[in-house]
Amino acid sequence: MKNQKPTVEETLQSIDSTLKRIEELLSNKSDVTVITSRIMGYITDVLEKSQKEFSKASPKYHWD
């Protein structure tokens, strides 16, 4: 069997499908940004609390 080239219509459908997926990803970007920002905030809080606890426990654990 010989490999057939996709028809113009199939190619256009593939491009359209790809563009729709990109559009979905971009529309969800703001959600991802908000979630990422919250996660980073939580991580920062945990690190700050850990730093305070380590500082109380032993002066050698001091991060500037």
Buried (B, 14 or more C-beta within 10 A) or exposed (E): EEEEEEEEEEEEEEEEEEEEEEEEEEEEEEEEEEEEEEEEEEEEEEEEEEBEEBEEEEEEEEEE
